[in-house]
Amino acid sequence: MKIAAAGLLVLLMVPAFARSADERSLLRIKTLYGETAAAISRALKGEEDGLYANELVVNSRNGSWRGSGNYSKKAVFWYADPPEFAAAEGKKGESALAKVEVTETAAAINRYAEFLYGNGELLFVFRRGGDGGTAEERVYLQDGRVIQCLNGSQGAPVDVDPSPLLREAAYWQEMFLLTFGGPAPASKKAHPIDSWLTGCMEKEPSTQGANACLGQALVRWDSEMNRVYRELNGRLEAEKRNTLREAQRAWVAFRDMELAWLGEFYGRLQGSMYGSMLAADRLEVTRKRALELDSLLDVLEQE
């Protein structure tokens, strides 16, 4: 009876622990936002210890824009050091970017957005305006997932798909690097399954549609993993094939336990977004293994 009670206590603590971790991330992001805003303020006043800024202006002469009339767009890139300084420290050049502010006017529509980064990772997005008027949205992210999204002046929590935000944030990082005259960072060609999933989720943006896309992508990644495993197995000597077989069996056992744990973890959280997060995490377990095996196959092909 005591053992059962202890087990129940652990399970009840899991959601609380998750909330605590997200709360710590939220506090960290809000602190960074305040520090960045202060550094920008110092820069605007010409004081020391501020950030540097590059600007990208579209239609700076306010010429009549086809289909819109008056149109203008301005992006301000705030950064601590030029990208080459970050590269000299073994970091990616875009990690120097702290914040992007984007202002856009098209006829009577005004839009404003902020993208806050930490060490190259998107942490926060603020958006205001659009066809609906002055609606506001604040999205907090950690490791590519949304940990909180607040919509409207009252801060009502809502679900949001982070994929479009992550793509736009990556776009502005590329534009930031281009303001220094260098080429955009070379991007590794996306795997066909990843490209398919992106297209599927763009066509089915609802939570139910996204979950269906993730489920189909999981089936595709499972087939891809089995295909790569068979090909890799066929190119190894007998002894190495035995070792690979045992390793794969151990991974399957790990996968089953990991999926059971994820199902139990997310199953106790309230909100439709957690179903999507579960589907994405389940997908990533198999996707990661497929890519690991594929990288080993690449090694053999380079010999």
BAFI-3210 file (N, C-alpha, C; in Angstrom, 3 decimals, decimal comma, padded with zeros to 6 digits):
// residues 303
n [1|2|3|4|5|6|7|8|9|10|11|12|13|14|15|16|17|18|19|20|21|22|23|24|25|26|27|28|29|30|31|32|33|34|35|36|37|38|39|40|41|42|43|44|45|46|47|48|49|50|51|52|53|54|55|56|57|58|59|60|61|62|63|64|65|66|67|68|69|70|71|72|73|74|75|76|77|78|79|80|81|82|83|84|85|86|87|88|89|90|91|92|93|94|95|96|97|98|99|100|101|102|103|104|105|106|107|108|109|110|111|112|113|114|115|116|117|118|119|120|121|122|123|124|125|126|127|128|129|130|131|132|133|134|135|136|137|138|139|140|141|142|143|144|145|146|147|148|149|150|151|152|153|154|155|156|157|158|159|160|161|162|163|164|165|166|167|168|169|170|171|172|173|174|175|176|177|178|179|180|181|182|183|184|185|186|187|188|189|190|191|192|193|194|195|196|197|198|199|200|201|202|203|204|205|206|207|208|209|210|211|212|213|214|215|216|217|218|219|220|221|222|223|224|225|226|227|228|229|230|231|232|233|234|235|236|237|238|239|240|241|242|243|244|245|246|247|248|249|250|251|252|253|254|255|256|257|258|259|260|261|262|263|264|265|266|267|268|269|270|271|272|273|274|275|276|277|278|279|280|281|282|283|284|285|286|287|288|289|290|291|292|293|294|295|296|297|298|299|300|301|302|303]
n.u [000,832|001,937|003,928|002,430|001,216|003,439|004,268|002,116|002,424|004,815|004,002|002,125|003,766|005,170|003,800|003,845|006,565|007,213|005,788|007,168|009,722|009,117|008,228|010,586|011,991|010,389|010,789|013,497|013,502|011,948|013,562|015,842|014,670|014,101|016,729|017,776|016,124|016,930|019,593|019,208|017,954|020,060|021,735|020,233|020,361|022,958|024,754|027,270|027,900|025,707|023,675|024,544|023,206|021,740|019,955|017,286|015,535|012,582|011,292|012,006|011,553|008,907|007,292|004,400|002,958|002,346|-000,908|-001,209|-000,930|000,272|003,215|005,512|008,384|010,366|013,191|014,938|017,993|019,302|022,335|025,088|027,766|029,722|029,073|031,420|032,970|031,642|031,972|034,713|034,893|034,044|031,321|028,097|027,548|025,079|024,422|025,115|023,083|020,613|018,020|015,225|013,346|010,438|008,683|005,798|003,849|000,945|-001,178|-003,973|-003,250|-001,310|001,513|003,472|006,332|008,361|011,332|013,005|016,173|018,348|021,557|021,418|019,003|015,481|013,485|011,356|008,416|006,737|003,760|001,786|-001,161|-002,355|-004,779|-006,881|-006,788|-005,659|-004,781|-002,897|-000,144|001,783|004,436|006,198|009,111|010,939|013,626|012,534|009,833|006,581|006,102|004,471|001,715|000,209|-002,697|-004,192|-005,189|-005,816|-004,299|-005,025|-004,496|-003,533|-003,394|-000,696|000,939|004,356|005,922|005,686|006,641|009,247|010,369|010,207|011,785|014,285|014,642|015,017|017,400|019,121|018,903|020,074|022,785|023,330|023,353|025,908|027,250|028,119|027,597|024,435|023,948|024,975|022,582|021,653|020,257|016,870|015,448|013,478|011,155|010,848|010,363|007,967|006,336|006,312|004,919|002,481|001,527|001,219|-000,920|-002,820|-003,483|-004,825|-005,124|-005,974|-005,481|-002,696|-001,826|-002,602|-000,915|001,582|001,346|001,277|003,784|005,384|004,967|006,206|008,854|009,454|009,433|011,526|013,654|013,815|014,474|017,024|018,392|018,371|019,894|022,341|023,015|023,388|025,807|027,806|030,362|030,019|030,417|030,121|027,548|026,105|026,579|025,354|022,725|022,119|022,359|020,278|018,082|018,242|017,757|015,103|013,808|014,367|012,986|010,300|009,908|010,418|008,371|006,165|006,624|006,491|003,830|002,507|003,414|002,553|-000,118|-001,254|-001,469|-003,336|-004,985|-005,106|-002,779|-000,824|-001,265|-000,375|002,289|003,068|002,746|004,691|007,041|007,045|007,413|009,982|011,678|011,916|012,691|015,192|016,712|016,650|018,081|020,529|021,406|021,497|023,566|025,740|025,719|026,445|029,098|030,264|029,889|031,630|034,094]
n.v [-001,198|001,230|001,410|001,672|004,108|005,754|005,535|006,753|009,323|010,114|010,131|012,170|014,259|014,671|016,309|018,701|019,135|019,535|021,876|023,541|023,599|024,841|027,263|028,278|028,609|030,535|032,707|033,118|033,878|036,223|037,796|038,033|039,398|041,876|042,724|042,922|044,914|047,053|047,317|048,066|050,505|051,943|052,029|053,584|056,000|056,592|055,691|053,763|050,170|049,328|047,757|046,929|047,970|046,989|047,886|046,995|048,112|048,166|049,487|052,268|054,810|055,174|054,528|053,838|050,771|047,862|046,608|047,264|049,947|052,421|051,178|049,809|048,415|047,551|046,265|045,888|044,895|043,878|043,442|041,959|041,661|041,630|038,980|037,534|037,599|035,909|033,563|033,229|032,365|029,832|029,606|029,768|032,243|033,567|033,499|035,812|037,565|039,355|040,447|041,083|043,589|044,171|046,192|046,820|048,252|048,258|049,699|050,382|048,709|047,870|046,299|044,806|043,228|041,304|039,463|037,547|036,324|033,811|032,917|032,039|030,707|030,815|032,491|034,101|035,649|038,488|039,760|042,148|043,595|043,508|042,013|041,843|044,052|045,455|043,275|041,371|039,149|036,947|034,802|032,277|030,314|027,225|025,268|024,945|024,389|025,494|027,036|028,779|030,703|033,721|035,506|038,499|041,448|040,698|038,521|035,840|032,338|030,387|027,816|027,290|026,723|026,210|026,066|027,914|030,267|029,579|029,176|031,766|033,136|031,949|032,867|035,636|035,521|034,699|036,939|038,812|037,983|038,473|041,239|041,905|041,506|038,990|035,580|033,887|031,533|028,231|025,829|022,621|020,256|019,560|016,572|014,390|013,400|015,202|017,492|016,745|016,586|019,246|020,470|019,100|019,933|022,619|022,591|021,486|023,113|022,947|021,653|018,959|018,240|018,627|016,679|014,388|014,565|014,316|011,720|010,240|010,908|009,654|006,950|006,925|007,553|005,331|003,323|004,270|004,077|001,268|000,573|001,776|000,445|-002,206|-001,892|-000,974|-003,151|-005,085|-004,386|-004,872|-006,848|-010,233|-010,366|-007,708|-007,323|-008,860|-007,437|-004,998|-005,897|-006,634|-004,161|-002,787|-004,191|-003,539|-000,824|-000,831|-001,809|000,292|002,318|001,488|001,716|004,418|005,609|004,741|006,071|008,769|008,869|008,501|010,719|013,062|012,437|013,121|015,811|018,771|020,050|020,602|021,053|019,485|016,965|017,232|017,778|015,354|013,673|014,786|014,314|011,521|010,974|012,072|010,356|008,001|009,175|010,278|007,956|006,803|008,699|008,532|005,929|006,297|008,141|006,549|004,863|006,684|007,101|004,642|004,778|006,762|005,666]
n.w [000,000|000,805|-001,106|-003,453|-002,922|-002,858|-005,497|-006,788|-005,832|-007,061|-009,748|-009,674|-009,133|-011,472|-013,541|-012,071|-011,812|-014,497|-014,986|-013,258|-014,433|-016,862|-015,871|-014,810|-017,184|-018,417|-016,687|-017,088|-019,799|-019,732|-018,123|-019,753|-021,877|-020,670|-020,064|-022,628|-023,724|-022,120|-022,927|-025,578|-025,185|-024,043|-026,247|-028,035|-026,742|-027,045|-025,192|-023,382|-023,493|-024,900|-027,479|-030,904|-034,088|-037,153|-040,119|-042,263|-044,962|-046,785|-049,735|-049,282|-050,284|-050,314|-052,518|-054,601|-053,993|-055,782|-055,698|-053,039|-052,522|-050,498|-049,045|-046,774|-045,166|-042,435|-040,876|-037,911|-036,707|-033,783|-032,090|-030,257|-030,993|-034,040|-036,430|-037,079|-034,811|-033,077|-034,537|-034,331|-031,767|-031,915|-032,267|-033,921|-036,435|-036,363|-033,707|-032,488|-032,799|-031,093|-031,032|-033,172|-034,682|-036,386|-038,553|-040,400|-042,953|-044,819|-046,900|-044,977|-042,986|-040,242|-038,972|-036,409|-035,085|-032,852|-032,374|-030,164|-029,326|-027,946|-027,745|-030,414|-030,474|-030,874|-028,577|-027,813|-029,118|-030,166|-031,424|-033,159|-034,502|-037,957|-040,192|-038,462|-036,840|-033,878|-032,429|-030,076|-029,499|-027,577|-027,494|-025,932|-026,066|-025,831|-026,663|-029,215|-028,791|-027,788|-024,736|-023,532|-024,595|-025,038|-025,738|-026,804|-024,910|-022,328|-021,906|-022,471|-022,467|-025,288|-027,849|-030,132|-033,214|-033,430|-035,725|-038,055|-036,828|-036,092|-038,607|-039,693|-037,863|-038,373|-040,954|-040,526|-039,154|-041,189|-042,864|-041,192|-041,182|-043,838|-043,905|-043,329|-045,598|-046,260|-047,447|-047,124|-044,473|-045,172|-045,634|-044,589|-046,762|-046,435|-045,101|-047,116|-045,799|-043,702|-045,204|-046,397|-044,122|-043,248|-045,375|-045,161|-042,631|-043,100|-044,819|-043,193|-040,679|-038,243|-034,867|-034,795|-037,451|-037,590|-035,764|-037,145|-039,361|-038,109|-037,135|-039,542|-040,511|-038,626|-039,261|-041,744|-041,036|-039,512|-041,436|-042,987|-041,188|-040,889|-043,493|-043,833|-041,829|-042,776|-045,093|-044,070|-042,447|-044,396|-045,471|-043,732|-042,048|-040,782|-037,948|-037,139|-037,974|-036,166|-033,811|-034,458|-034,707|-032,070|-030,863|-032,101|-031,181|-028,487|-028,711|-029,622|-027,364|-025,631|-027,034|-026,779|-024,014|-023,702|-025,223|-023,773|-021,382|-022,251|-023,098|-020,663|-019,265|-020,785|-020,893|-018,498|-018,455|-018,996|-021,860|-025,368|-026,767|-025,628|-026,613|-029,231|-028,712|-027,607|-029,854|-031,528|-030,048|-029,938|-032,620|-032,965|-031,582|-033,179|-035,581|-034,938|-034,495|-037,046|-038,530|-037,246|-037,937|-040,669|-040,897|-040,221|-042,390|-044,347|-043,622|-044,356|-047,085|-047,799|-047,609]
ca.u [000,000|002,844|004,617|001,476|001,039|004,655|004,245|001,128|003,003|005,783|003,266|001,510|004,814|005,716|003,302|004,300|007,959|007,220|005,377|008,245|010,778|008,641|008,195|011,960|012,326|009,672|011,474|014,772|013,219|011,497|014,740|016,652|013,959|014,334|018,128|017,950|015,464|017,777|020,765|018,743|017,728|021,370|022,235|019,473|020,815|024,375|025,538|028,106|027,331|024,479|023,786|024,683|021,992|021,688|018,575|016,897|014,330|011,951|010,539|012,342|011,074|007,445|006,620|003,145|003,211|001,280|-001,865|-001,311|-000,834|001,469|003,775|006,880|008,766|011,669|013,669|016,102|018,702|020,105|023,321|026,136|029,042|029,616|029,044|032,748|033,460|031,048|032,605|036,060|034,740|033,494|029,860|027,505|027,493|023,771|024,253|025,348|021,832|019,841|016,606|014,816|012,092|009,938|007,520|005,272|002,627|000,368|-002,440|-004,386|-002,862|-000,003|001,966|004,730|006,744|009,677|011,876|014,092|017,017|019,361|022,567|020,974|017,715|014,315|012,934|010,135|007,873|005,608|003,140|000,641|-001,732|-002,782|-006,119|-007,848|-006,669|-004,541|-004,637|-001,524|000,170|003,106|004,747|007,461|009,550|012,125|014,025|011,653|008,447|005,902|005,841|003,337|001,241|-000,828|-003,342|-005,083|-004,745|-006,024|-003,334|-005,671|-003,624|-004,032|-002,459|-000,139|001,930|005,586|006,663|005,822|007,472|010,640|010,840|010,407|012,944|015,471|014,761|015,615|018,801|019,838|018,965|021,058|024,117|023,490|023,631|027,358|027,810|028,506|026,518|023,564|024,535|024,590|021,641|021,611|019,000|015,923|015,087|012,171|010,047|010,664|009,722|006,574|005,625|006,105|003,830|001,240|001,055|000,775|-002,249|-003,712|-002,944|-005,550|-004,475|-006,311|-004,764|-001,269|-001,620|-002,701|000,322|002,667|001,160|001,695|005,232|005,976|004,944|007,232|010,177|009,654|009,797|012,858|014,627|013,966|015,180|018,429|018,953|018,628|021,010|023,564|023,277|023,870|027,142|028,739|030,826|029,140|030,565|029,537|026,098|025,576|026,613|024,310|021,439|021,897|022,159|018,950|017,127|018,287|017,106|013,653|013,355|014,399|011,906|009,012|009,835|010,369|007,032|005,251|006,862|005,965|002,372|002,057|003,742|001,652|-001,505|-001,744|-001,503|-004,574|-004,803|-004,917|-001,426|000,030|-001,406|000,527|003,659|003,309|002,917|005,986|008,107|007,038|008,025|011,402|012,424|012,227|013,413|016,580|017,384|016,805|019,167|021,788|021,798|021,814|024,890|026,709|025,749|027,227|030,508|030,684|029,901|032,762|035,358]
ca.v [000,000|002,362|001,477|002,221|005,521|006,444|005,618|007,761|010,624|010,430|010,473|013,474|015,267|014,877|017,544|019,847|019,353|020,109|023,267|024,267|023,801|025,849|028,541|028,768|029,071|031,792|033,744|033,394|034,607|037,568|038,524|038,353|040,435|043,141|043,106|043,328|046,206|048,054|047,509|048,820|051,867|052,595|052,273|054,703|057,218|056,784|055,321|052,577|048,856|049,081|046,843|047,507|047,779|047,094|048,054|046,611|048,874|047,846|050,619|053,400|056,062|055,179|054,438|053,103|049,330|047,212|045,833|047,718|051,395|052,700|049,976|049,922|047,375|047,845|045,303|046,346|043,761|044,266|042,386|042,313|041,678|041,139|037,509|036,900|037,449|034,670|032,455|033,060|031,665|028,508|029,655|030,156|033,686|034,112|033,527|037,181|038,314|039,363|040,767|041,691|044,331|044,282|047,066|046,712|048,994|047,975|050,433|050,759|047,635|048,045|045,122|044,943|041,943|041,206|038,121|037,563|035,141|033,554|031,992|031,494|030,015|031,674|032,356|034,881|036,382|039,379|040,209|043,033|044,131|042,597|042,253|041,919|045,303|045,639|042,084|041,097|037,755|036,739|033,373|031,929|029,022|026,585|024,127|024,816|024,117|026,591|026,780|029,629|031,627|034,598|036,221|039,559|042,317|040,012|037,438|034,530|031,310|029,707|026,903|027,832|025,883|026,996|025,895|029,155|031,216|029,126|029,429|033,210|033,512|031,513|033,785|036,886|035,247|034,724|038,333|039,467|037,666|039,117|042,674|042,056|041,295|037,606|034,718|033,277|030,276|027,057|024,995|021,248|019,949|018,890|015,205|014,375|013,208|016,480|018,407|016,310|016,938|020,693|020,738|018,542|020,754|023,895|022,365|021,099|023,849|022,699|020,695|017,616|018,005|018,494|015,369|013,382|014,665|013,760|010,272|009,699|011,073|008,608|005,719|007,071|007,464|003,942|002,599|004,723|003,490|-000,150|000,487|002,102|-000,644|-003,358|-001,583|-000,948|-004,529|-005,838|-003,945|-005,155|-008,211|-011,025|-010,008|-006,386|-007,447|-009,355|-006,323|-004,054|-006,502|-006,517|-002,735|-002,401|-004,785|-002,731|000,445|-001,087|-001,878|001,670|003,061|001,118|002,307|005,876|005,971|004,529|007,165|010,002|008,788|008,706|012,091|014,021|012,060|013,698|017,259|019,236|020,954|019,892|021,226|018,411|015,841|017,500|017,639|013,914|013,142|015,258|013,620|010,131|011,004|012,391|009,184|007,149|009,999|010,386|006,675|006,635|009,570|007,984|004,804|006,827|008,771|005,451|004,420|007,690|006,838|003,518|005,194|007,658|004,929]
ca.w [000,000|000,859|-002,398|-004,415|-002,615|-003,281|-006,957|-007,165|-005,528|-008,116|-010,964|-009,487|-009,115|-012,814|-014,141|-011,285|-012,183|-015,847|-014,866|-012,608|-015,416|-017,797|-015,164|-014,754|-018,531|-018,622|-015,925|-017,778|-021,042|-019,385|-017,642|-020,932|-022,628|-019,978|-020,232|-024,025|-023,873|-021,476|-023,783|-026,737|-024,708|-023,918|-027,598|-028,611|-026,067|-027,322|-024,017|-023,519|-023,161|-025,632|-028,602|-032,229|-034,881|-038,605|-040,547|-043,614|-045,292|-048,058|-050,290|-048,423|-050,868|-050,201|-053,803|-054,572|-054,080|-056,539|-054,920|-051,655|-052,365|-049,697|-048,417|-046,268|-044,211|-041,849|-039,879|-037,158|-036,125|-032,630|-031,829|-029,301|-031,691|-035,416|-036,497|-037,131|-033,449|-032,569|-035,258|-033,778|-030,491|-032,180|-032,282|-035,186|-036,573|-035,996|-032,256|-032,034|-032,925|-029,849|-031,229|-034,438|-034,633|-037,754|-038,708|-041,761|-043,241|-046,131|-046,915|-043,626|-042,067|-039,604|-038,234|-035,684|-034,506|-032,223|-032,240|-029,183|-029,438|-026,943|-028,274|-031,686|-030,335|-030,714|-027,227|-027,599|-030,261|-029,902|-032,665|-032,981|-035,724|-039,009|-040,718|-037,371|-036,098|-032,950|-031,594|-029,655|-029,177|-026,979|-027,543|-025,280|-026,578|-025,270|-027,486|-030,365|-028,427|-027,113|-023,322|-023,169|-025,616|-024,503|-026,825|-026,373|-023,822|-021,051|-021,785|-022,461|-023,045|-026,474|-028,502|-031,362|-033,873|-033,471|-036,976|-038,834|-036,094|-036,177|-039,971|-039,863|-037,048|-039,107|-042,090|-040,070|-038,848|-042,464|-043,300|-040,324|-041,693|-045,135|-043,736|-043,235|-046,923|-046,488|-047,944|-046,134|-044,004|-045,945|-044,888|-045,031|-047,436|-045,547|-045,467|-047,791|-044,859|-043,011|-046,159|-046,527|-042,898|-043,266|-046,304|-044,617|-041,519|-043,654|-045,384|-042,095|-039,535|-036,999|-033,962|-035,263|-038,702|-037,289|-035,144|-038,203|-040,143|-037,294|-037,110|-040,837|-040,607|-037,794|-040,061|-042,783|-040,418|-039,107|-042,661|-043,391|-040,267|-041,230|-044,780|-043,611|-041,019|-043,652|-046,004|-043,274|-042,046|-045,545|-045,878|-042,646|-041,872|-039,916|-036,540|-036,944|-038,139|-034,890|-032,859|-034,868|-034,414|-030,632|-030,565|-032,549|-030,240|-027,268|-029,011|-029,683|-025,974|-025,137|-027,678|-026,189|-022,679|-023,860|-025,683|-022,646|-020,440|-022,828|-023,054|-019,284|-018,881|-021,427|-020,654|-017,248|-018,613|-019,601|-022,992|-026,631|-027,261|-025,130|-027,529|-030,347|-028,216|-027,500|-031,209|-032,035|-029,325|-030,396|-033,945|-032,883|-031,108|-034,333|-036,560|-034,507|-034,733|-038,492|-038,984|-036,708|-038,791|-041,991|-040,832|-040,272|-043,775|-045,066|-043,339|-045,193|-048,495|-048,028|-047,569]
c.u [000,868|003,558|003,705|001,290|002,248|004,692|003,284|001,689|003,983|005,074|002,625|002,533|005,326|005,170|003,773|005,746|008,054|006,834|006,488|009,366|010,370|008,602|009,593|012,398|011,653|010,374|012,783|014,544|012,812|012,651|015,614|015,992|014,196|015,762|018,395|017,324|016,303|019,006|020,394|018,524|019,039|021,939|021,539|019,890|022,288|025,266|026,351|027,332|025,968|024,713|024,035|023,412|022,283|020,227|018,409|015,567|013,851|011,094|010,756|011,844|009,548|006,727|005,351|003,401|002,042|000,393|-002,046|-001,398|000,431|001,933|005,193|007,126|010,180|011,994|014,925|016,713|019,599|021,048|024,441|027,499|028,814|029,694|030,421|033,360|032,927|031,709|033,998|036,034|034,135|031,985|029,378|027,367|026,185|023,548|024,505|024,078|021,012|018,356|016,390|013,467|011,638|008,667|007,074|003,959|002,188|-001,029|-002,803|-003,980|-001,456|000,335|003,299|005,060|008,127|010,068|013,087|014,849|017,963|020,327|022,088|019,616|016,587|013,672|011,583|009,735|006,706|005,072|001,924|000,162|-002,095|-004,180|-007,144|-007,747|-005,455|-004,357|-003,168|-001,356|001,595|003,352|006,129|007,835|010,795|012,432|013,040|010,206|007,876|005,653|004,734|002,997|000,083|-001,369|-004,274|-004,560|-004,894|-005,077|-003,957|-004,761|-004,299|-002,977|-001,946|000,897|003,224|006,292|006,786|006,714|008,947|011,207|011,105|011,618|014,245|015,721|015,438|017,061|019,650|019,983|019,988|022,472|024,372|023,765|025,124|028,041|028,234|027,341|025,653|024,159|024,044|023,695|021,624|020,251|018,109|015,645|013,704|010,985|009,775|009,958|008,249|005,761|005,333|004,942|002,493|000,673|000,635|-000,622|-003,274|-003,250|-003,660|-004,794|-004,733|-005,564|-003,277|-000,967|-001,680|-001,438|001,494|002,571|001,608|003,204|005,952|006,036|006,043|008,643|010,473|010,069|011,201|013,927|014,874|014,728|016,681|019,104|019,290|019,815|022,329|023,962|023,872|025,283|028,200|029,195|029,944|029,213|029,914|028,020|025,453|025,523|025,523|022,926|021,113|021,634|020,758|017,867|017,072|017,586|015,578|013,076|013,314|013,243|010,562|008,838|009,713|008,980|005,997|005,384|006,276|004,431|001,830|002,280|002,734|000,185|-002,091|-001,783|-002,760|-004,265|-004,492|-003,504|-000,514|-000,109|-000,491|001,984|004,025|003,570|004,272|007,141|008,199|007,714|009,539|012,240|012,854|013,019|014,895|017,345|017,627|017,968|020,521|022,296|022,211|023,191|025,994|026,832|026,555|028,725|031,046|030,785|031,057|034,093|035,830]
c.v [001,250|002,526|002,099|003,710|006,329|006,603|006,672|009,159|011,051|010,873|011,843|014,596|015,585|016,129|018,781|020,173|020,006|021,577|024,095|024,562|024,876|027,226|029,131|029,305|030,400|032,946|034,129|034,228|036,043|038,422|038,951|039,456|041,808|043,632|043,598|044,690|047,325|048,352|048,300|050,282|052,621|052,941|053,471|056,041|057,500|056,453|054,061|051,319|048,618|048,068|047,623|047,226|047,911|047,199|047,621|047,283|048,489|049,034|051,879|054,731|056,149|055,205|053,611|051,635|048,658|046,367|046,312|049,229|051,717|051,430|050,278|048,809|047,660|046,804|045,866|045,146|044,269|043,124|042,905|042,462|041,264|039,612|036,860|036,741|036,160|033,462|032,176|032,321|030,282|028,450|029,988|031,672|034,285|034,159|034,922|038,016|038,194|039,558|041,371|042,366|044,592|045,123|047,032|047,478|048,684|048,578|050,830|049,736|047,887|046,806|045,422|043,600|042,068|039,741|038,210|036,242|035,034|032,512|031,289|030,821|031,028|031,407|033,039|035,600|037,226|039,852|041,072|043,503|043,066|042,930|042,435|043,185|045,306|044,447|041,830|039,625|037,685|035,239|033,149|030,509|028,535|025,349|023,879|024,496|025,302|026,206|027,691|030,538|032,414|035,459|037,275|040,329|041,665|038,837|036,072|033,493|030,632|028,736|027,543|026,860|026,681|026,974|027,174|030,187|030,856|029,382|030,919|033,681|033,131|032,421|035,078|036,689|035,266|036,155|039,111|039,219|038,360|040,610|042,941|041,750|039,884|036,789|034,228|031,953|029,102|026,172|023,598|020,942|019,129|017,480|015,223|014,197|014,493|017,483|018,046|016,747|018,435|021,056|020,263|019,449|022,140|023,769|022,064|021,785|023,603|021,689|019,268|017,278|017,805|017,134|014,252|013,372|014,037|012,240|009,626|009,804|010,014|007,288|005,777|006,955|006,041|003,094|002,982|004,129|002,023|-000,322|000,721|000,999|-001,839|-003,098|-001,574|-002,356|-005,346|-005,489|-004,211|-006,614|-008,901|-010,586|-008,657|-006,424|-007,916|-008,237|-005,301|-004,597|-006,375|-005,063|-002,286|-002,969|-003,977|-001,394|000,272|-001,155|-000,488|002,476|002,775|001,727|003,821|006,335|005,795|005,665|008,470|010,018|009,047|010,145|013,095|013,710|012,673|015,222|017,660|020,207|020,187|020,000|020,085|017,140|015,996|017,344|016,169|013,310|013,535|014,534|012,149|010,026|011,165|011,203|008,308|007,914|010,069|009,089|006,450|007,472|009,104|006,841|005,291|007,487|007,717|004,906|005,392|007,477|005,714|003,930|006,106|006,934|004,564]
c.w [000,000|-000,471|-003,441|-004,186|-003,067|-004,789|-007,444|-006,923|-006,600|-009,377|-010,850|-009,513|-010,501|-013,477|-013,393|-011,631|-013,551|-015,793|-014,249|-013,583|-016,411|-017,140|-015,047|-016,110|-018,820|-017,908|-016,608|-019,034|-020,740|-018,865|-018,806|-021,757|-021,993|-020,147|-021,653|-024,274|-023,267|-022,327|-025,036|-026,356|-024,567|-025,287|-028,230|-027,989|-026,322|-026,150|-024,280|-023,125|-023,803|-026,734|-029,892|-033,019|-036,371|-039,005|-041,994|-043,910|-046,682|-048,486|-049,458|-048,970|-050,903|-051,538|-053,698|-054,870|-054,790|-055,627|-053,491|-051,519|-051,603|-048,993|-047,948|-045,264|-043,732|-040,796|-039,224|-036,451|-034,993|-032,258|-030,938|-029,959|-033,134|-035,443|-036,495|-035,753|-032,834|-033,229|-034,708|-032,447|-030,667|-032,182|-033,686|-035,234|-036,112|-034,489|-031,685|-032,057|-031,645|-030,098|-032,604|-034,224|-036,061|-037,764|-040,166|-041,879|-044,660|-046,156|-045,480|-042,574|-041,542|-038,787|-037,548|-035,042|-033,895|-032,125|-031,312|-029,260|-028,245|-027,463|-029,551|-031,654|-030,160|-029,357|-027,059|-028,880|-029,772|-031,242|-032,356|-034,349|-036,728|-039,447|-039,613|-036,544|-035,190|-032,025|-031,297|-029,316|-028,652|-026,886|-026,934|-025,707|-025,851|-026,104|-028,628|-030,055|-027,665|-025,656|-022,792|-024,341|-025,042|-025,629|-026,253|-025,185|-022,450|-020,863|-021,716|-023,116|-024,232|-026,977|-029,774|-031,903|-033,996|-034,828|-037,793|-038,147|-036,199|-037,569|-040,187|-039,069|-037,741|-040,314|-041,657|-039,639|-040,116|-042,974|-042,479|-040,839|-043,019|-045,012|-043,587|-044,562|-047,224|-047,005|-046,799|-045,710|-044,831|-045,099|-045,475|-045,642|-046,519|-046,038|-046,110|-046,847|-044,088|-043,923|-046,331|-045,317|-042,852|-044,181|-045,788|-043,533|-041,984|-044,250|-044,300|-040,805|-038,212|-036,146|-034,417|-036,534|-038,482|-036,672|-036,180|-039,055|-039,394|-037,229|-038,414|-041,002|-039,774|-038,552|-041,119|-042,205|-039,955|-040,310|-043,109|-042,482|-040,609|-042,543|-044,585|-042,806|-041,898|-044,574|-045,258|-042,869|-043,189|-045,970|-044,818|-042,665|-040,827|-038,461|-036,249|-037,118|-036,848|-033,849|-033,171|-034,499|-032,918|-030,230|-030,963|-031,638|-028,951|-027,501|-029,044|-028,270|-025,349|-025,716|-027,021|-024,798|-022,763|-024,289|-024,568|-021,642|-020,968|-022,785|-021,671|-018,848|-019,451|-021,139|-019,410|-017,298|-019,371|-020,744|-024,260|-027,152|-026,803|-025,970|-028,726|-029,926|-028,059|-028,867|-031,781|-031,358|-029,734|-031,764|-033,847|-032,412|-032,287|-035,382|-036,209|-034,775|-036,218|-039,009|-038,457|-037,581|-040,170|-041,999|-040,844|-041,689|-044,634|-044,860|-044,221|-046,653|-048,815|-048,010|-048,984]
res [m|k|i|a|a|a|g|l|l|v|l|l|m|v|p|a|f|a|r|s|a|d|e|r|s|l|l|r|i|k|t|l|y|g|e|t|a|a|a|i|s|r|a|l|k|g|e|e|d|g|l|y|a|n|e|l|v|v|n|s|r|n|g|s|w|r|g|s|g|n|y|s|k|k|a|v|f|w|y|a|d|p|p|e|f|a|a|a|e|g|k|k|g|e|s|a|l|a|k|v|e|v|t|e|t|a|a|a|i|n|r|y|a|e|f|l|y|g|n|g|e|l|l|f|v|f|r|r|g|g|d|g|g|t|a|e|e|r|v|y|l|q|d|g|r|v|i|q|c|l|n|g|s|q|g|a|p|v|d|v|d|p|s|p|l|l|r|e|a|a|y|w|q|e|m|f|l|l|t|f|g|g|p|a|p|a|s|k|k|a|h|p|i|d|s|w|l|t|g|c|m|e|k|e|p|s|t|q|g|a|n|a|c|l|g|q|a|l|v|r|w|d|s|e|m|n|r|v|y|r|e|l|n|g|r|l|e|a|e|k|r|n|t|l|r|e|a|q|r|a|w|v|a|f|r|d|m|e|l|a|w|l|g|e|f|y|g|r|l|q|g|s|m|y|g|s|m|l|a|a|d|r|l|e|v|t|r|k|r|a|l|e|l|d|s|l|l|d|v|l|e|q|e]
***
